[in-house]
Amino acid sequence: MNQMLGLFAFSLLAAAYFAPSIVAGLRRHHQVGAVAVVNFFFGWTVVGWVVAMAMALSAGRPRDFRYAYAPFTAADQAAAIRADLGPVIAQGAWPRPAPHGEPAQERSA
């Protein structure tokens, strides 16, 4: 019985010690490795554990920059522009494209 209690206490203390690393992993933090290193080497000090937990709870930047900063491809953006400007061009309120070197001509209604 004492062995089971000791194992339970050890598991509980280990989970508390590595809580910043666990939190960073569950939150899919972009610097989970750095949090784990700070937690492992400096977590035994109260300041190190608090720093690791602060790192784990920081928002930071998302892992996948493609979706965070460029959610649309060029084709998606071109389709959106065509959808927005299509009615304007159809009404004749948009200048007719001109060949290179010539000024744009107004559409006749």
HELIX and SHEET records of a PDB file:
HELIX    1   1 ASN A    2  TYR A   17  1                                  16    
HELIX    2   2 ALA A   19  LEU A   26  1                                   8    
HELIX    3   3 VAL A   32  PHE A   42  1                                  11    
HELIX    4   4 VAL A   46  LEU A   57  1                                  12    
HELIX    5   5 PHE A   65  TYR A   69  1                                   5    
HELIX    6   6 ALA A   74  ALA A   90  1                                  17    
END                                                                             
